Amino acid sequence: MNGKYLEYGIFKRIEFKLISKDHFLLISNFVINSKRKMLDLDFTLRAHNVSLRLKLFFQHSNI
């Protein structure tokens, strides 16, 4: 899964680095819409036949 990028809405790039079967690191590089106070991203990551359901909330106070 290393080096895989996916385009998703307002996000410019999302990179998953698989550490092990049950642990992974999520590095995100995204564009902030100044009119939004919270971004809600919901998607599924499949790795090693394991489905991980992620729901991420990004809160901004200085935008």
VEXTORTOR-546188 format. One record per residue: residue number from 1; residue in one letter; x, y negated, z negated of N, C-alpha, C in turn. Coordinates in nm, 2 decimals, always signed. Each point is the difference from the previous one (the first is absolute). Last residue first. Layout:
+-----+---------+--------+--------+--------+--------+--------+--------+--------+--------+--------+
| num | residuo |   n_xx |   n_yy |   n_zz |  ca_xx |  ca_yy |  ca_zz |   c_xx |   c_yy |   c_zz |
+-----+---------+--------+--------+--------+--------+--------+--------+--------+--------+--------+
| NUM |       a |      X |      Y |      Z |      X |      Y |      Z |      X |      Y |      Z |
...
+-----+---------+--------+--------+--------+--------+--------+--------+--------+--------+--------+
end
This chain:
+-----+---------+--------+--------+--------+--------+--------+--------+--------+--------+--------+
| num | residuo |   n_xx |   n_yy |   n_zz |  ca_xx |  ca_yy |  ca_zz |   c_xx |   c_yy |   c_zz |
+-----+---------+--------+--------+--------+--------+--------+--------+--------+--------+--------+
|  63 |       i |  -0.87 |  -2.97 |  -1.06 |  -0.02 |  -0.01 |  +0.15 |  -0.09 |  -0.12 |  +0.03 |
|  62 |       n |  +0.18 |  +0.26 |  -0.43 |  +0.07 |  -0.11 |  +0.05 |  -0.01 |  -0.01 |  +0.15 |
|  61 |       s |  -0.19 |  +0.35 |  -0.26 |  -0.04 |  -0.11 |  -0.08 |  +0.07 |  -0.13 |  +0.06 |
|  60 |       h |  -0.17 |  +0.54 |  +0.15 |  +0.09 |  -0.12 |  +0.02 |  -0.05 |  -0.11 |  -0.08 |
|  59 |       q |  -0.05 |  +0.58 |  +0.05 |  -0.05 |  -0.13 |  -0.05 |  +0.10 |  -0.11 |  +0.02 |
|  58 |       f |  -0.13 |  +0.52 |  +0.20 |  +0.10 |  -0.10 |  -0.01 |  -0.06 |  -0.13 |  -0.04 |
|  57 |       f |  -0.11 |  +0.56 |  +0.00 |  -0.05 |  -0.13 |  -0.02 |  +0.11 |  -0.10 |  -0.02 |
|  56 |       l |  -0.12 |  +0.54 |  +0.19 |  +0.09 |  -0.10 |  -0.04 |  -0.06 |  -0.14 |  -0.01 |
|  55 |       k |  -0.09 |  +0.56 |  +0.03 |  -0.07 |  -0.12 |  +0.00 |  +0.08 |  -0.11 |  -0.06 |
|  54 |       l |  +0.05 |  +0.54 |  +0.22 |  +0.05 |  -0.12 |  -0.06 |  -0.09 |  -0.11 |  +0.01 |
|  53 |       r |  +0.06 |  +0.57 |  +0.03 |  -0.10 |  -0.11 |  +0.02 |  +0.05 |  -0.12 |  -0.07 |
|  52 |       l |  +0.23 |  +0.47 |  +0.20 |  +0.00 |  -0.10 |  -0.11 |  -0.09 |  -0.11 |  +0.04 |
|  51 |       s |  +0.10 |  +0.55 |  +0.14 |  -0.07 |  -0.13 |  +0.03 |  +0.00 |  -0.09 |  -0.12 |
|  50 |       v |  +0.32 |  +0.43 |  +0.19 |  -0.06 |  -0.06 |  -0.11 |  -0.06 |  -0.14 |  +0.04 |
|  49 |       n |  +0.28 |  +0.30 |  +0.27 |  -0.13 |  +0.06 |  -0.02 |  -0.07 |  -0.05 |  -0.13 |
|  48 |       h |  +0.41 |  -0.19 |  +0.15 |  +0.02 |  +0.14 |  -0.05 |  -0.13 |  +0.06 |  -0.04 |
|  47 |       a |  -0.11 |  -0.47 |  +0.10 |  +0.14 |  +0.05 |  +0.00 |  +0.01 |  +0.13 |  -0.07 |
|  46 |       r |  -0.36 |  -0.43 |  +0.15 |  +0.01 |  +0.14 |  +0.00 |  +0.15 |  +0.04 |  +0.01 |
|  45 |       l |  -0.34 |  -0.44 |  -0.15 |  +0.14 |  +0.04 |  +0.05 |  +0.01 |  +0.15 |  -0.02 |
|  44 |       t |  -0.42 |  -0.40 |  +0.04 |  +0.05 |  +0.13 |  -0.04 |  +0.14 |  +0.03 |  +0.06 |
|  43 |       f |  -0.29 |  -0.48 |  -0.15 |  +0.03 |  +0.09 |  +0.11 |  +0.05 |  +0.13 |  -0.06 |
|  42 |       d |  -0.17 |  -0.55 |  -0.10 |  -0.03 |  +0.14 |  -0.05 |  +0.03 |  +0.09 |  +0.12 |
|  41 |       l |  +0.07 |  -0.54 |  -0.20 |  +0.04 |  +0.10 |  +0.10 |  -0.03 |  +0.14 |  -0.05 |
|  40 |       d |  -0.10 |  -0.56 |  -0.11 |  -0.04 |  +0.14 |  -0.04 |  +0.04 |  +0.09 |  +0.12 |
|  39 |       l |  +0.13 |  -0.52 |  -0.22 |  -0.01 |  +0.08 |  +0.12 |  -0.02 |  +0.14 |  -0.05 |
|  38 |       m |  -0.09 |  -0.52 |  -0.21 |  +0.03 |  +0.14 |  -0.02 |  -0.01 |  +0.08 |  +0.13 |
|  37 |       k |  -0.07 |  -0.47 |  -0.01 |  +0.07 |  +0.01 |  -0.13 |  +0.04 |  +0.14 |  -0.03 |
|  36 |       r |  -0.08 |  -0.30 |  +0.47 |  -0.04 |  +0.12 |  -0.07 |  +0.08 |  +0.00 |  -0.14 |
|  35 |       k |  +0.07 |  -0.34 |  +0.34 |  -0.14 |  -0.01 |  -0.05 |  -0.05 |  +0.12 |  -0.08 |
|  34 |       s |  +0.44 |  -0.04 |  +0.21 |  -0.01 |  -0.09 |  -0.11 |  -0.14 |  -0.02 |  -0.05 |
|  33 |       n |  +0.25 |  +0.42 |  +0.23 |  -0.10 |  -0.09 |  +0.04 |  -0.03 |  -0.09 |  -0.12 |
|  32 |       i |  +0.46 |  +0.30 |  +0.12 |  -0.11 |  -0.04 |  -0.10 |  -0.09 |  -0.10 |  +0.07 |
|  31 |       v |  +0.32 |  +0.42 |  +0.17 |  -0.03 |  -0.14 |  +0.02 |  -0.11 |  -0.03 |  -0.09 |
|  30 |       f |  +0.38 |  +0.40 |  -0.06 |  -0.13 |  -0.04 |  +0.04 |  -0.01 |  -0.15 |  +0.02 |
|  29 |       n |  +0.30 |  +0.48 |  -0.12 |  +0.03 |  -0.13 |  +0.05 |  -0.12 |  -0.06 |  +0.07 |
|  28 |       s |  +0.14 |  +0.43 |  -0.37 |  -0.09 |  -0.07 |  +0.09 |  +0.06 |  -0.14 |  +0.03 |
|  27 |       i |  +0.12 |  +0.53 |  -0.21 |  +0.05 |  -0.14 |  +0.02 |  -0.08 |  -0.07 |  +0.10 |
|  26 |       l |  -0.01 |  +0.46 |  -0.34 |  -0.08 |  -0.08 |  +0.09 |  +0.07 |  -0.14 |  +0.01 |
|  25 |       l |  +0.14 |  +0.53 |  -0.16 |  +0.02 |  -0.14 |  -0.02 |  -0.07 |  -0.07 |  +0.11 |
|  24 |       f |  -0.08 |  +0.51 |  -0.25 |  +0.05 |  -0.08 |  +0.11 |  +0.01 |  -0.15 |  -0.03 |
|  23 |       h |  -0.10 |  +0.56 |  -0.19 |  +0.04 |  -0.14 |  -0.03 |  +0.05 |  -0.07 |  +0.12 |
|  22 |       d |  -0.14 |  +0.47 |  -0.03 |  -0.10 |  -0.07 |  -0.08 |  +0.04 |  -0.15 |  -0.03 |
|  21 |       k |  +0.28 |  +0.30 |  +0.26 |  -0.13 |  +0.04 |  +0.04 |  -0.11 |  -0.08 |  -0.07 |
|  20 |       s |  +0.45 |  -0.26 |  +0.04 |  -0.02 |  +0.15 |  -0.01 |  -0.15 |  +0.03 |  +0.03 |
|  19 |       i |  +0.19 |  -0.42 |  +0.13 |  +0.10 |  +0.04 |  -0.09 |  +0.00 |  +0.15 |  -0.03 |
|  18 |       l |  -0.17 |  -0.34 |  +0.42 |  -0.04 |  +0.11 |  -0.08 |  +0.12 |  +0.05 |  -0.09 |
|  17 |       k |  -0.17 |  -0.48 |  +0.22 |  +0.13 |  +0.08 |  -0.01 |  -0.04 |  +0.12 |  -0.10 |
|  16 |       f |  -0.28 |  -0.38 |  +0.33 |  +0.00 |  +0.10 |  -0.10 |  +0.13 |  +0.08 |  +0.00 |
|  15 |       e |  -0.21 |  -0.51 |  +0.18 |  +0.10 |  +0.11 |  +0.01 |  -0.01 |  +0.09 |  -0.12 |
|  14 |       i |  -0.27 |  -0.41 |  +0.30 |  -0.01 |  +0.08 |  -0.13 |  +0.10 |  +0.12 |  +0.02 |
|  13 |       r |  -0.13 |  -0.53 |  +0.24 |  +0.07 |  +0.13 |  +0.00 |  -0.01 |  +0.07 |  -0.14 |
|  12 |       k |  -0.26 |  -0.39 |  +0.13 |  +0.10 |  +0.00 |  +0.11 |  +0.06 |  +0.14 |  +0.01 |
|  11 |       f |  -0.50 |  -0.14 |  -0.21 |  +0.14 |  +0.04 |  -0.03 |  +0.08 |  +0.01 |  +0.13 |
|  10 |       i |  -0.47 |  -0.09 |  -0.01 |  +0.08 |  -0.12 |  -0.03 |  +0.15 |  +0.03 |  -0.03 |
|   9 |       g |  -0.26 |  +0.39 |  +0.22 |  -0.06 |  -0.12 |  -0.03 |  +0.10 |  -0.12 |  -0.02 |
|   8 |       y |  +0.23 |  +0.43 |  +0.07 |  -0.12 |  +0.00 |  -0.07 |  -0.05 |  -0.14 |  -0.03 |
|   7 |       e |  +0.40 |  +0.35 |  +0.25 |  -0.06 |  -0.13 |  +0.01 |  -0.13 |  +0.01 |  -0.07 |
|   6 |       l |  +0.46 |  +0.30 |  -0.08 |  -0.13 |  +0.00 |  +0.05 |  -0.06 |  -0.14 |  -0.01 |
|   5 |       y |  +0.50 |  +0.32 |  +0.00 |  -0.07 |  -0.12 |  -0.03 |  -0.14 |  +0.01 |  +0.06 |
|   4 |       k |  +0.45 |  +0.32 |  -0.17 |  -0.12 |  -0.01 |  +0.07 |  -0.07 |  -0.13 |  -0.04 |
|   3 |       g |  +0.42 |  +0.17 |  -0.18 |  +0.01 |  -0.08 |  +0.12 |  -0.13 |  -0.01 |  +0.08 |
|   2 |       n |  +0.04 |  +0.42 |  -0.31 |  +0.09 |  -0.12 |  -0.01 |  +0.00 |  -0.07 |  +0.13 |
|   1 |       m |  -0.22 |  +0.42 |  -0.10 |  -0.08 |  -0.12 |  +0.00 |  +0.09 |  -0.13 |  +0.00 |
+-----+---------+--------+--------+--------+--------+--------+--------+--------+--------+--------+
end
